Amino acid sequence: MNTTGSGYRGEYAVEAVDVSKHYGEKAVLDRVSLTAATGQVLGILGHNGAGKSTLLRIITTLTRPDPGSTVRIAGVDALADGRRARTLFGSAGQSSTLDPLLTGSQNLRLIAGLRGMRRSQARAAAANALHEFDLADAGDRPVSTYSGGMARRLDLASALIDTPPILFLDEPTTGIDPQARRTIWDRIAAVAAAGTCVVLTTQYLEEAEQLAERILILRAGRIVADGTPAELKQGVATERLDLTFDSAAACTLARQRLAREFDVSDMDESSLSVAVPRGNTDARAALQVVASLDAPLLEARRRTASLDDVFFSTFTHSTQRGNA
């Protein structure tokens, strides 16, 4: 039985059922359902325009869904009692909610106070958050002087300042440099390990695979895949055959010939990757094609499907269904 900081005991920390949203005739979300448990990181993956941010705005009570939608936060009906639901989670959207005229430290102390901390607790929490997100040297500067990446880190620090039982993050590392991204990943993993339910949206396949225990892939307002990273990869019917040649010219020759029969993608100027159905027959056929060419092969390596392959597969299948 899961427990959140609200004292709620139930199966899920977050539950959305048949969530839809239309703007006129355009369906932005079409009967999307999801659940997330205490201590779980749920990743929602999709291209721009897939409906990820709209879904998160509905769950966090910032946007009203169509009638018939249901959202529960720690057992609270978030659509009927948004004020109470908002006390149960922290969030960081794509748009900053910080006051640009206040310093970073003042913003964090203000938010900590709104979360119920005493003044001394708020000061300590703000100092700790600034340190964790590598902003200690900028804590006394107005937020208006921050770079975009710094402001994004401060947003995330504010969402995590009191380690909420439920945390919603909308594309948390967009615009963040690789080193800061790793810091944020570590912080998200740590709060999840401590029992926080984390729901995050992302465009980054690596981020989803690094953090999420479960992944939903959203396309055109619908869930087209749902499972653990391992389950999603297992569901792809192809493997990859990575080929490395002794020169760029040899690689180009092999690519031109293999592309007649296989899906081929470049890895670098002398390496390519071939999608082959599971089993030995098609991999052998690809290698036989290469052997028939004047294209010296240095290495051939088979590997299982990646999240890139899963993502491409869901795109292909949903496009085919849409054209049927």
C-alpha positions as CSV (number, residue, x, y, z in Angstrom):
1,M,0.0,0.0,0.0
2,N,1.4,3.4,-1.0
3,T,1.5,6.4,1.2
4,T,1.9,10.1,0.3
5,G,2.7,13.0,2.5
6,S,-1.0,13.9,2.5
7,G,-1.7,10.9,4.7
8,Y,-3.5,9.3,1.7
9,R,-3.3,5.5,1.4
10,G,-4.2,4.1,-2.0
11,E,-3.0,2.4,-5.1
12,Y,-1.8,5.4,-7.0
13,A,-0.4,8.8,-6.2
14,V,-1.6,10.2,-9.5
15,E,-4.4,8.9,-11.6
16,A,-5.9,10.3,-14.8
17,V,-8.8,8.6,-16.6
18,D,-10.1,9.5,-20.1
19,V,-8.6,12.9,-20.1
20,S,-9.6,14.8,-23.3
21,K,-9.1,18.4,-24.4
22,H,-10.5,20.0,-27.5
23,Y,-9.9,23.6,-28.8
24,G,-12.7,24.0,-31.3
25,E,-12.6,21.0,-33.6
26,K,-9.0,20.2,-32.8
27,A,-8.4,17.3,-30.3
28,V,-5.3,18.1,-28.3
29,L,-5.8,15.1,-26.0
30,D,-8.0,12.1,-26.8
31,R,-9.1,10.0,-23.8
32,V,-5.6,9.7,-22.2
33,S,-5.4,7.6,-19.1
34,L,-2.3,7.1,-16.8
35,T,-1.3,6.1,-13.3
36,A,1.8,6.7,-11.2
37,A,2.7,5.2,-7.9
38,T,4.6,6.6,-4.9
39,G,8.4,6.5,-5.6
40,Q,7.9,5.9,-9.3
41,V,9.2,8.1,-12.1
42,L,6.7,8.2,-15.0
43,G,8.1,9.6,-18.2
44,I,5.8,11.1,-20.8
45,L,7.7,11.1,-24.1
46,G,6.7,12.8,-27.4
47,H,7.5,15.4,-30.0
48,N,6.5,19.1,-29.7
49,G,2.7,19.3,-30.2
50,A,2.0,15.7,-29.0
51,G,0.0,17.0,-26.0
52,K,2.5,16.5,-23.2
53,S,2.4,20.0,-21.7
54,T,-1.4,20.2,-22.0
55,L,-1.8,16.9,-20.2
56,L,0.5,18.1,-17.4
57,R,-1.4,21.4,-17.1
58,I,-4.6,19.6,-16.8
59,I,-3.3,17.2,-14.1
60,T,-1.8,20.2,-12.1
61,T,-5.2,22.0,-12.3
62,L,-3.9,24.9,-14.6
63,T,-6.2,23.9,-17.6
64,R,-9.7,22.5,-17.5
65,P,-10.2,19.3,-19.5
66,D,-13.3,18.3,-21.5
67,P,-16.3,16.9,-19.5
68,G,-15.9,13.2,-18.7
69,S,-12.3,13.6,-17.7
70,T,-11.1,12.4,-14.2
71,V,-7.9,13.5,-12.4
72,R,-7.0,12.3,-8.8
73,I,-4.0,13.5,-6.9
74,A,-3.4,11.4,-3.8
75,G,-7.0,10.4,-3.9
76,V,-8.3,14.0,-4.1
77,D,-10.5,14.9,-7.1
78,A,-8.3,17.6,-8.6
79,L,-11.0,18.9,-10.9
80,A,-13.5,19.3,-8.1
81,D,-11.1,20.5,-5.4
82,G,-8.1,22.0,-7.2
83,R,-7.1,24.1,-4.2
84,R,-6.6,21.1,-2.0
85,A,-5.0,19.1,-4.8
86,R,-2.4,21.9,-5.3
87,T,-1.2,21.5,-1.7
88,L,-0.1,17.9,-2.4
89,F,2.4,18.4,-5.2
90,G,5.3,20.5,-6.4
91,S,5.7,21.5,-10.1
92,A,7.9,23.2,-12.6
93,G,6.4,24.1,-16.0
94,Q,8.1,25.4,-19.1
95,S,7.3,29.0,-18.2
96,S,9.0,30.4,-15.2
97,T,6.8,31.4,-12.2
98,L,9.7,33.3,-10.5
99,D,9.7,37.0,-9.7
100,P,12.4,38.5,-11.9
101,L,12.8,41.5,-9.6
102,L,13.6,39.4,-6.6
103,T,17.0,37.6,-6.1
104,G,17.2,33.9,-6.5
105,S,17.5,33.5,-2.7
106,Q,14.4,35.7,-2.1
107,N,12.4,33.7,-4.6
108,L,13.2,30.5,-2.9
109,R,12.6,31.8,0.6
110,L,9.3,33.2,-0.5
111,I,8.2,29.8,-1.9
112,A,9.5,28.0,1.1
113,G,7.4,30.3,3.3
114,L,4.3,29.6,1.2
115,R,4.9,25.9,1.7
116,G,4.7,26.4,5.5
117,M,8.3,26.7,6.5
118,R,9.4,29.0,9.3
119,R,11.7,31.9,8.4
120,S,14.9,30.1,9.7
121,Q,13.9,26.9,7.9
122,A,13.2,28.8,4.7
123,R,16.6,30.5,4.8
124,A,18.3,27.1,5.3
125,A,16.3,25.4,2.6
126,A,17.0,28.2,0.1
127,A,20.7,28.1,0.8
128,N,20.7,24.3,0.3
129,A,18.7,24.5,-2.9
130,L,21.0,27.1,-4.4
131,H,24.0,25.0,-3.6
132,E,22.5,21.8,-5.0
133,F,21.7,23.5,-8.3
134,D,25.0,25.3,-8.5
135,L,23.5,28.7,-8.0
136,A,25.1,29.7,-4.7
137,D,27.2,32.4,-6.4
138,A,24.1,33.9,-8.0
139,G,21.8,33.7,-5.1
140,D,21.9,37.4,-4.3
141,R,21.4,38.5,-7.9
142,P,18.0,39.5,-9.3
143,V,16.6,36.7,-11.4
144,S,16.3,39.1,-14.3
145,T,20.1,38.9,-14.7
146,Y,20.1,35.1,-14.9
147,S,20.7,33.2,-18.2
148,G,17.9,30.9,-19.4
149,G,19.6,27.9,-18.1
150,M,20.2,29.4,-14.7
151,A,16.5,30.5,-14.4
152,R,15.4,27.0,-15.4
153,R,17.6,25.5,-12.6
154,L,16.1,28.0,-10.1
155,D,12.6,26.9,-11.2
156,L,13.5,23.3,-10.5
157,A,15.1,24.2,-7.2
158,S,11.8,26.0,-6.2
159,A,9.8,22.9,-7.1
160,L,12.0,20.7,-5.0
161,I,12.6,23.0,-2.0
162,D,10.4,21.0,0.4
163,T,10.7,17.5,-1.3
164,P,7.0,17.2,-2.1
165,P,5.3,13.8,-2.1
166,I,4.3,14.3,-5.8
167,L,6.3,16.2,-8.3
168,F,5.4,17.3,-11.9
169,L,8.1,18.4,-14.3
170,D,7.4,19.7,-17.8
171,E,10.6,19.1,-19.9
172,P,12.9,19.8,-16.9
173,T,16.2,19.9,-18.8
174,T,15.2,21.8,-21.9
175,G,17.8,24.6,-22.4
176,I,20.1,23.1,-19.8
177,D,23.8,22.3,-20.5
178,P,24.9,18.6,-20.3
179,Q,26.6,19.0,-16.9
180,A,23.6,20.7,-15.3
181,R,21.4,18.1,-16.9
182,R,23.2,15.3,-15.1
183,T,22.9,17.2,-11.8
184,I,19.1,17.5,-12.3
185,W,18.8,13.8,-13.2
186,D,20.7,12.9,-10.0
187,R,18.3,15.1,-7.9
188,I,15.2,13.6,-9.5
189,A,16.5,10.1,-9.0
190,A,17.2,10.9,-5.3
191,V,13.7,12.3,-4.5
192,A,12.1,9.3,-6.2
193,A,14.2,6.9,-4.2
194,A,13.1,8.8,-1.1
195,G,9.4,8.1,-2.0
196,T,8.3,11.1,-4.2
197,C,6.2,10.2,-7.2
198,V,7.7,12.0,-10.2
199,V,5.8,12.6,-13.5
200,L,7.9,14.3,-16.1
201,T,7.5,15.1,-19.8
202,T,10.5,15.1,-22.1
203,Q,11.6,15.1,-25.7
204,Y,14.9,13.4,-24.8
205,L,15.1,9.7,-25.3
206,E,18.2,9.4,-23.1
207,E,16.5,11.3,-20.3
208,A,13.4,9.0,-20.4
209,E,15.6,5.9,-20.3
210,Q,17.9,7.3,-17.6
211,L,15.1,8.3,-15.2
212,A,11.8,6.6,-15.9
213,E,10.7,3.4,-14.5
214,R,7.7,3.5,-16.9
215,I,7.3,5.4,-20.1
216,L,4.3,6.6,-22.0
217,I,4.7,7.7,-25.6
218,L,2.2,10.4,-26.6
219,R,1.5,11.1,-30.3
220,A,-1.1,13.5,-31.6
221,G,-2.9,13.5,-28.2
222,R,-3.1,9.7,-27.8
223,I,-0.9,7.2,-25.9
224,V,0.7,4.9,-28.5
225,A,3.0,3.0,-26.2
226,D,3.1,2.3,-22.5
227,G,5.6,0.2,-20.5
228,T,9.0,-0.1,-18.9
229,P,12.0,0.7,-21.2
230,A,12.7,-3.0,-21.4
231,E,9.1,-3.9,-22.3
232,L,9.0,-1.2,-25.0
233,K,12.2,-2.4,-26.5
234,Q,11.1,-6.0,-26.4
235,G,7.9,-5.0,-28.4
236,V,10.0,-3.8,-31.3
237,A,10.3,-6.5,-34.0
238,T,13.7,-5.3,-35.2
239,E,17.3,-5.4,-34.0
240,R,20.2,-3.3,-35.2
241,L,23.3,-4.4,-37.1
242,D,26.0,-1.8,-36.6
243,L,28.7,-2.0,-39.3
244,T,32.0,-0.2,-39.3
245,F,34.1,0.1,-42.5
246,D,37.7,1.0,-43.1
247,S,36.8,4.2,-45.0
248,A,34.1,6.7,-45.6
249,A,34.0,5.6,-49.3
250,A,33.4,2.0,-48.3
251,C,30.6,3.0,-46.0
252,T,28.9,5.1,-48.7
253,L,29.1,2.2,-51.1
254,A,27.6,-0.2,-48.6
255,R,24.9,2.3,-47.6
256,Q,23.7,2.8,-51.2
257,R,23.4,-1.0,-51.7
258,L,21.9,-1.9,-48.4
259,A,19.3,0.9,-48.6
260,R,17.6,-1.0,-51.4
261,E,16.5,-3.7,-49.0
262,F,16.9,-2.4,-45.5
263,D,16.3,0.6,-43.3
264,V,19.8,2.2,-42.9
265,S,20.9,5.1,-40.8
266,D,24.3,6.7,-40.5
267,M,26.3,6.5,-37.2
268,D,29.4,8.5,-38.5
269,E,31.2,8.8,-41.8
270,S,32.6,5.3,-41.7
271,S,29.8,3.5,-39.8
272,L,26.1,2.7,-40.3
273,S,23.3,0.9,-38.6
274,V,20.9,-1.5,-40.3
275,A,17.5,-2.4,-39.0
276,V,16.9,-6.2,-39.3
277,P,14.0,-8.3,-38.1
278,R,14.8,-10.5,-35.1
279,G,16.5,-13.8,-36.1
280,N,19.6,-14.7,-38.0
281,T,18.3,-14.8,-41.6
282,D,18.0,-11.1,-42.3
283,A,21.3,-10.2,-40.5
284,R,23.1,-12.8,-42.6
285,A,21.5,-11.4,-45.7
286,A,22.8,-8.0,-44.9
287,L,26.3,-9.3,-44.3
288,Q,26.2,-11.2,-47.5
289,V,25.3,-8.0,-49.4
290,V,28.3,-6.3,-47.8
291,A,30.6,-9.2,-48.6
292,S,29.7,-8.9,-52.3
293,L,31.0,-5.3,-52.4
294,D,34.4,-3.8,-52.5
295,A,33.8,-2.4,-49.0
296,P,36.2,-3.7,-46.4
297,L,34.3,-4.3,-43.1
298,L,36.2,-3.8,-39.8
299,E,33.4,-4.7,-37.4
300,A,29.8,-6.0,-37.3
301,R,27.9,-5.9,-34.1
302,R,24.3,-6.8,-33.4
303,R,22.3,-5.1,-30.6
304,T,18.8,-5.0,-29.3
305,A,16.3,-2.2,-30.1
306,S,16.9,1.2,-28.4
307,L,14.3,3.7,-27.4
308,D,15.0,5.5,-30.6
309,D,13.8,2.4,-32.4
310,V,10.7,2.2,-30.2
311,F,10.0,5.9,-30.9
312,F,10.4,5.5,-34.7
313,S,8.3,2.3,-34.6
314,T,5.4,4.0,-32.9
315,F,5.6,6.9,-35.3
316,T,5.6,4.6,-38.3
317,H,2.7,2.5,-37.0
318,S,0.5,5.4,-36.0
319,T,1.1,7.1,-39.4
320,Q,0.2,3.9,-41.2
321,R,-3.0,3.6,-39.1
322,G,-3.8,7.2,-39.9
323,N,-3.4,6.6,-43.6
324,A,-5.4,3.4,-43.6
